Amino acid sequence: MPFPLRPKPAYEDTVYYIQLMQARAHEEYPPKDGYENSRQLNVVARAILIHPDLVIMWKDIGYYEICNDVNEFVILNEIGDFFDEFISNNS
């Protein structure tokens, strides 16, 4: 079961915000702060696209936030797959 998604900070035009975004670009695995990094959540999203019953399994064991935690990553991966297929079919 993956760790929960790291909360997104509110956008600010400040030096602190820029430093925070740069630090997140260099996420480590395993995470030390209790939140999952985006690279691992993309792996989870790909797994859900391949085997959607994973969501049901995680909900059965009590991880009800799975849809909230990875929905954005699943959608982005599905859109990416669509465009990859569209481009390869039209080349």
LOPA-528892 format. One line per field, with one value per residue (C-alpha): y, z, x. Coordinates in Angstrom, 1 decimal. Each point is the difference from the previous one (the first is absolute). Layout:
# LOPA-528892
Y: (Y_...)
Z: (Z_...)
X: (X_...)
This chain:
# LOPA-528892
Y: (0.0_3.4_2.8_3.0_2.7_3.0_3.0_2.7_3.4_3.0_1.8_3.0_2.2_-0.2_-1.2_-2.6_-1.5_-0.3_-1.7_-2.4_-0.9_-0.5_-2.3_-2.1_-0.4_-2.1_-2.3_-3.0_-3.6_-1.2_3.2_1.2_2.3_-2.6_1.1_-1.8_1.6_0.7_-2.5_-2.9_1.3_-0.1_-3.7_-0.6_1.8_-2.1_-3.1_1.1_0.6_-3.5_-1.7_2.3_-2.6_1.3_2.9_-2.5_-2.0_3.1_1.2_-3.5_0.2_3.5_2.4_2.0_3.1_-1.9_1.8_3.4_-0.7_-1.3_1.2_2.9_-2.3_-2.7_2.7_1.4_-3.4_-0.9_3.2_-0.5_-3.5_1.3_2.6_-2.5_-2.4_2.8_1.3_-3.5_-0.8_3.2_-0.2)
Z: (0.0_-1.0_2.4_-0.4_-2.5_1.3_0.4_-2.7_1.3_-1.1_-2.9_1.2_-1.9_2.7_0.4_2.6_-2.5_-2.7_2.4_1.1_-3.6_-0.8_3.1_-1.2_-3.3_1.7_2.0_1.6_0.4_2.5_1.2_3.4_0.7_-0.3_-3.4_-3.3_-2.7_-3.4_-1.9_2.1_-0.3_-3.8_0.4_2.1_-2.6_-2.8_2.1_0.4_-3.7_-0.7_2.8_1.3_2.6_2.1_1.1_1.2_1.9_1.7_1.0_1.4_2.3_1.2_-2.4_-1.0_-1.0_-3.0_-2.5_1.4_0.4_-3.6_-2.2_-1.5_-0.8_-1.6_-2.2_-1.1_-0.8_-2.0_-1.9_-0.7_-1.2_-2.3_-1.6_-0.3_-1.9_-2.1_-1.0_-0.8_-2.1_-2.0_-0.7)
X: (0.0_1.5_0.5_-2.4_0.6_2.1_-2.3_0.4_0.9_-2.0_1.6_1.9_2.5_2.6_3.5_-1.2_-2.5_2.7_2.4_-2.8_-0.7_3.7_0.3_-2.9_1.6_2.7_-2.2_1.6_-1.2_-1.0_-1.6_1.1_-3.0_-2.8_-1.2_0.5_2.0_-1.5_2.2_-1.4_-3.6_0.5_1.0_-3.2_-2.1_1.4_-0.7_-3.6_-0.4_1.2_-1.9_-2.9_-1.1_2.9_-2.2_-2.6_2.6_1.4_-3.5_-0.7_3.0_-1.0_1.9_-3.0_2.0_1.6_-2.1_0.7_3.7_0.7_-2.9_2.0_2.9_-2.3_-1.7_3.3_1.4_-3.1_0.1_3.7_-0.7_-2.8_2.3_2.9_-2.3_-1.5_3.4_1.4_-3.1_0.3_3.7)
